[in-house]
Amino acid sequence: MFDSDNFGRIRRSRAHGAWDAVVVAPQGRQREVGRSVGKTRDIVLFAAASWLSIGLTAASAQQNGPPPAQAQAPRGSAAASVVPAQDEAKLRAEHPELYVLPPVSKAYQPKKTPWGDPDLRGMWPIDSIGGLPLQRPIAMGDRVFLSEDELKARETQMERLREAPAKETKAGKLGMGNWVEETGAGRQTSMVVEPKNGRLPELTEEGKRLNALGRSSWVRGQTYDWVTDFDSWDRCITRGFPASMLPFRYNNGVQILQSPGYVVINLEMIHDARIIPIGDKPVPQGVTDWMGVSRGHWEGNTLVVETDHIRSGASPLNMATIGAPPNNTIPMSPQAHVTERFTMVGPNTITYEMTYSDPATWTAPYTLRMDWTRNEKYKFYEYACHEGDEQVRNYITSSRAQRAKEKAEADQKAAAAAAAAAPAPAAAASAAATPASTAKHKHS
């Protein structure tokens, strides 16, 4: 999001409760954010989810999500498919290549840095895969790629998203077109490629228990009394890792910087930066970090990054990534480990692979794979989030006020019910006098 300073410069920000209107067109992307006092990020993203349609149903909540009475596709999932369901047996027979994930190509030889490492430097914003769901629709089984008809439908919908900002601006309107930055989705059916069904594995019993105990503004019906009732993203601290490496509705900038012995992955949202030493450098005991402690090495032209010592408290998958589980409360244990592989397969494309393992929380590891596209015109703007984050206080005060109101109403109803059940005063007096009168009559 944006607001402007006293000098008219544009700076990006996310103030949950109010957004200052400004129109800006960096690198050809026109954006407009209007003032909306009292409307929260939750409302905005829910509206975005309703408005968006990329031609395929994104994955529904993972198998261990909410109970059947509350089961629904996670917020941020795409609208229903505009392509009829495919006959998978027929499609497999006619196009078996759609069911095969080819190995990452190692044919391309990237340029070298002055110190001899493969040169990955540049802007790699992942808005170009913003419409790609994390999980595969169940009906697709183990199909890795879309059919031609599905691809055309997806591209048609993505083109609508790409054209929406200019149309809104020309019409003098404010809407999701200027808000949502999803410029592509690719041909894959999901980011998850392992398990082969493109679905996340189930949580362990302990993972389910901790997930149910999680606190976040994304949990419907939750009450709020202190900052511990919010997740780290609510509080503008971090989206966490590896969630920060996956696409979102906006602020999808990823920049890779290199120097001798180091790689830096600079992230636009929450201004996180991962500083990755190259080589087997020791890790201090007892150290954790929101982005984890990473060590990189080169396997040919592929950068391999191993990360552990990830600080718990942020969900490893952010619910606002299309097809991710709801609530933003997935737990993480000290056993969490992430392996990433960055391979340039062309001058303007990196294939990014990520394997996540946490045996205390998940019943099996899972692997994601997607292509990043270079865009050197993409610019970072200041992501000022905490400076305007008044909604934490507002959530707490409104939650307390709502509960106080409900208690007062309940007390009032209880008092009314008790009064209705009690005998009328005259009847009570008569009933009290009758035994005494009867006793006197018998005595006489």
DOTI-705222 format. One record per residue (C-alpha): residue in one letter; y, z, x. Coordinates in steps of 0.2 Angstrom, whole numbers, padded with zeros to 4 digits, always signed. Each point is the difference from the previous one (the first is absolute). Last residue first. Layout:
AYZX;...
% end
This chain:
S-0105+0341-0301;H-0009-0003+0016;K-0006-0017-0006;H+0018-0006-0005;K+0007+0006+0017;A-0014-0010+0010;T+0004-0016-0011;S+0019+0002+0004;A-0003+0001+0019;P-0012-0014+0000;T+0012-0012-0009;A+0016+0004+0010;A-0006-0010+0016;A-0005-0015-0010;S+0016+0000-0009;A+0010+0001+0016;A-0010-0014+0008;A+0003-0011-0016;A+0018+0003+0001;P+0001-0004+0019;A-0010-0017-0001;P-0017+0000+0008;A-0001-0006+0019;A-0008-0017+0002;A+0016-0010-0001;A+0009+0011+0012;A-0014-0002+0013;A+0000-0019-0003;A+0019+0000+0003;A-0001+0011+0015;A-0013-0012+0007;K+0010-0015-0004;Q+0015+0007+0009;D-0010+0005+0015;A-0007-0017+0001;E+0018-0008-0001;A+0006+0012+0013;K-0014-0004+0011;E+0002-0019-0002;K+0019+0002+0004;A-0004+0010+0016;R-0013-0012+0005;Q+0012-0015-0002;A+0014+0010+0009;R-0012+0004+0015;S-0005-0019+0001;S+0018-0005-0001;T+0005+0011+0014;I-0015-0005+0011;Y+0002-0018-0003;N+0018+0000+0003;R-0002+0009+0016;V-0012-0013+0007;Q+0011-0013-0009;E+0015+0002+0012;D-0007-0011+0014;G+0016-0008+0005;E+0001+0004+0018;H-0019+0001+0001;C-0002-0018-0002;A+0012-0010+0011;Y-0010-0015+0006;E+0013-0009+0010;Y-0003-0018-0001;F-0013-0010+0009;K+0002-0019+0001;Y-0012-0014-0003;K+0005-0017+0008;E-0014+0002+0013;N-0013-0002-0014;R-0018+0000+0008;T-0014+0000-0013;W-0013+0014+0000;D-0018-0004-0006;M-0011+0013-0008;R-0015+0011+0003;L-0006+0017-0006;T-0015+0009+0005;Y-0008+0015-0008;P-0010+0016+0006;A-0013+0008-0011;T-0001+0015-0012;W+0018+0004+0002;T+0008+0017+0003;A-0009+0010+0013;P-0007-0017+0007;D+0018-0006+0004;S-0001-0018+0006;Y+0013-0014-0002;T-0002-0017+0008;M+0015-0011+0001;E+0001-0019+0004;Y+0017-0010+0002;T-0001-0018+0003;I+0016-0005+0008;T+0008-0017-0005;N+0016-0009+0007;P-0006-0008+0016;G-0018+0000-0006;V-0015+0011-0001;M+0009+0015+0008;T-0012+0015-0001;F+0005+0018-0004;R-0015+0011-0002;E+0001+0018-0008;T-0012+0014+0001;V+0004+0016-0010;H-0008+0017+0001;A+0001+0014-0013;Q-0010+0015+0006;P+0014+0013-0002;S-0001-0003-0019;M+0010-0011-0011;P+0002+0002-0019;I+0004-0013-0013;T+0015+0006-0010;N+0011-0015-0003;N-0003+0001-0019;P-0010-0017-0002;P-0013-0009+0010;A+0007-0016+0009;G-0001-0017-0009;I+0018-0005+0005;T+0007+0012+0013;A+0011+0012-0010;M-0014+0013+0000;N+0001+0002+0019;L-0016+0001+0009;P-0002+0013+0014;S+0008+0013-0011;A+0012+0010+0009;G-0003+0019+0004;S-0011-0001+0015;R+0007-0003+0017;I-0010-0014+0008;H-0008+0006+0017;D-0009-0017+0000;T+0005-0018+0004;E-0009-0014+0010;V+0010-0016+0003;V-0008-0016+0005;L+0012-0014+0005;T-0010-0017+0000;N+0004-0013+0014;G-0016+0005+0010;E-0004+0017-0006;W+0016+0009+0004;H+0003+0019-0001;G+0009+0012-0011;R+0001+0019-0003;S+0007+0008-0015;V+0004+0017-0005;G+0003+0001-0019;M+0014-0007-0010;W+0004+0016-0008;D-0004+0009+0016;T-0012+0012+0007;V-0001+0010+0016;G-0013+0014+0003;Q-0005-0006+0017;P+0011-0012+0009;V-0008-0018+0000;P-0004-0007+0017;K+0004-0019+0004;D-0013-0013-0001;G+0010-0015+0000;I+0015-0008-0009;P+0011+0013-0008;I+0004-0002-0018;I+0017+0005-0007;R-0001-0001-0019;A+0018-0001-0008;D+0004+0007-0017;H+0016-0005-0008;I-0005+0006-0017;M-0004-0018-0005;E+0005-0012+0014;L-0014+0003+0012;N+0001-0003+0018;I-0017-0002+0009;V+0003+0004+0019;V-0012-0006+0013;Y+0000+0008+0017;G-0006-0001+0018;P+0013-0013+0006;S+0012-0003-0015;Q-0004-0006-0018;L+0008-0001-0017;I-0008-0004-0016;Q+0010+0000-0016;V-0007+0003-0018;G+0012-0002-0015;N-0007+0003-0017;N+0015+0009-0007;Y-0005-0005-0018;R-0015+0001-0012;F-0012+0006+0013;P-0011-0008+0013;L-0012+0010+0011;M+0003+0007+0018;S+0009+0016-0007;A-0016+0005-0009;P-0009+0002+0017;F+0009+0012+0002;G+0013+0010-0010;R+0013-0006-0012;T+0012+0011+0009;I+0013+0014-0002;C+0010-0007-0015;R-0005+0015-0010;D-0009-0010-0013;W-0009-0009+0014;S-0006+0017+0007;D-0008+0005-0016;F+0008+0011-0013;D-0005+0017-0008;T+0003+0008+0018;V+0018-0003-0003;W+0001+0014-0013;D-0003+0004-0018;Y-0006-0017-0008;T-0012-0003-0014;Q-0012-0015-0001;G-0002-0010-0016;R-0004-0016+0009;V-0003+0002+0019;W+0012-0013+0009;S+0012+0014+0004;S-0013+0007+0011;R-0012+0015+0002;G-0018-0001+0005;L-0013+0011-0008;A-0010-0014-0008;N-0001-0009+0017;L-0006+0016+0008;R-0015+0001-0011;K-0003-0019+0000;G+0000+0001+0019;E-0012+0015+0000;E-0012-0010-0011;T+0002-0015+0012;L+0011-0014-0005;E-0007-0016-0006;P+0000-0016+0010;L+0015-0011-0002;R-0004-0017-0007;G+0000-0017+0007;N-0019-0002-0005;K-0004-0003+0019;P+0004+0018+0004;E+0009-0006+0011;V+0013-0014-0004;V+0013+0011-0008;M+0017-0010-0001;S-0006-0008-0015;T-0003-0017-0008;Q+0006-0010+0015;R+0010-0015-0003;G+0017+0006+0006;A+0011+0012-0010;G+0018-0006+0002;T+0019+0004-0002;E-0001+0018-0006;E+0017+0008+0001;V+0003+0009-0016;W+0018+0005-0004;N+0009-0016-0003;G-0013-0007-0012;M-0002+0017-0007;G+0016-0001-0010;L+0019-0001+0001;K+0009-0015-0008;G+0014-0011+0004;A-0009-0015-0005;K+0001-0008+0018;T-0005+0017+0007;E-0015+0001-0011;K-0005-0018+0003;A+0002+0002+0019;P-0011+0016+0000;A-0013-0007-0011;E-0005-0016+0010;R-0012+0009+0012;L-0008+0010-0014;R-0002-0016-0010;E-0008-0008+0015;M-0012+0014+0001;Q-0005-0003-0017;T-0004-0018+0003;E-0008+0004+0016;R-0012+0012-0008;A-0004-0013-0014;K-0003-0014+0013;L-0011+0012+0010;E-0010+0005-0015;D-0003-0019-0004;E-0005-0004+0018;S-0012+0015+0000;L+0005+0016+0008;F-0007+0007+0017;V-0012+0014+0005;R-0013-0001-0014;D-0011+0016+0001;G+0001+0004-0019;M+0014-0009-0008;A-0003+0010-0017;I+0005+0016+0009;P+0018-0006+0004;R+0002+0002+0019;Q+0010+0015+0007;L+0016+0001+0010;P+0008-0014-0011;L+0010-0014+0009;G+0017-0002-0008;G+0009+0007+0015;I-0008-0012+0012;S+0016-0009+0005;D+0009+0017-0002;I-0009+0005+0016;P+0015-0002+0012;W-0006-0006+0017;M+0016+0000+0011;G-0003-0003+0018;R-0010+0004+0016;L-0019-0003+0000;D+0001-0007+0018;P-0018+0001+0008;D+0003+0011+0016;G+0005-0006+0017;W+0015+0010+0005;P+0012-0014-0004;T-0008-0001-0018;K-0013-0013-0002;K-0001-0014-0013;P-0014+0000-0012;Q-0016-0010+0002;Y-0008-0005-0016;A-0018-0002-0001;K-0005+0018-0004;S-0003-0003-0019;V-0004+0016-0010;P-0017-0002-0006;P-0002-0009-0017;L-0002+0010-0016;V-0012-0010-0011;Y-0001+0000-0019;L+0013-0014-0002;E-0010-0011+0012;P-0014+0000-0013;H+0010-0012-0010;E-0011-0010-0013;A-0015+0013+0000;R+0012+0015+0001;L+0011-0007-0014;K-0015-0003-0011;A-0006+0018+0003;E+0017+0007-0002;D+0004-0008-0017;Q+0019+0004+0001;A+0009+0010-0012;P+0014-0010-0008;V+0016-0002+0010;V+0016+0009-0006;S-0006+0016+0007;A+0007+0016-0007;A+0015+0007+0008;A+0001+0007+0018;S-0003+0017+0006;G+0015+0011+0004;R-0005+0015-0010;P-0018+0002+0002;A-0012-0009-0013;Q-0004+0013-0013;A-0012+0014-0004;Q+0008+0015-0009;A-0014+0002-0013;P-0013-0006+0012;P+0004+0014+0013;P+0013-0004+0014;G-0006-0008+0016;N-0018+0002+0008;Q-0004-0019-0002;Q+0017-0006+0007;A+0014-0004-0011;S+0000-0018-0006;A+0000-0015+0012;A+0013-0013-0003;T-0002-0011-0015;L+0005-0018+0006;G+0015-0011-0003;I+0013+0008+0009;S+0009+0008-0014;L+0014+0013+0002;W+0010+0007-0014;S-0011+0015-0005;A-0002+0005+0018;A+0018-0002+0003;A+0004+0011-0015;F-0012+0013+0007;L+0009-0001+0017;V+0017+0003-0008;I-0006+0014-0011;D-0008+0009+0015;R+0015-0003+0011;T+0010+0010-0012;K+0012-0004-0013;G+0013+0013-0003;V+0015-0010+0006;S-0004-0019+0002;R+0013-0008+0011;G-0005-0018+0004;V-0010-0007+0014;E+0002-0018+0004;R-0009-0011+0013;Q+0002-0017+0006;R-0013-0005+0013;G+0007-0015+0010;Q+0000+0010+0017;P+0009+0014-0008;A+0008-0003-0017;V+0010+0015-0006;V+0005+0005-0017;V+0006+0018-0003;A-0002+0013-0014;D-0003+0018+0006;W-0016+0008-0004;A-0002+0017-0008;G-0015+0012-0002;H-0012-0004+0013;A+0012-0005+0014;R-0009-0012+0010;S+0011-0008+0014;R+0004-0016+0008;R+0017-0001+0008;I+0013-0013-0004;R+0017+0000+0008;G+0015+0001-0012;F+0010+0011+0012;N-0001+0016-0010;D-0019-0002+0000;S-0011-0010-0012;D-0016+0004-0009;F-0017-0009+0001;M-0018+0001-0005;
% end
